[in-house]
Amino acid sequence: MKRKISDEEEADIQRQIAEDPDDYEATDAELARAVPFAEAFPELMDSIHRPRGRPRVENPKQAVTLRLDPETVERFRARGPDWRARMSDVLKRAK
């Protein structure tokens, strides 16, 4: 449960905020001159920009739902954490 701060503590916090030279209220003129980071520093933006998500693969795997006997699943799981990959290999060889 959060503790309520007293009026005196709140006044002290507000005083410290007002005295902080690094935290000031931007004027309307400053806000009007503001530009997005990518426009202000395009080279820096290009150097740090990374595409989102995983890289695209040439032949992506397809998610499916497959109902199997419990014994079959347990047999593959018992051989270790890569049981799905091993099952996929068995199905590939069954072509």
ABEGO torsion letter per residue (X at the ends): XBBBBBAAAAAAAAAAAAABAABBBBBAAAAAABBBAAAABAAAAAAABBBBEBBBBABBBBBBBBBBBAAAAAAAAAAEAAAAAAAAAAAAAAX
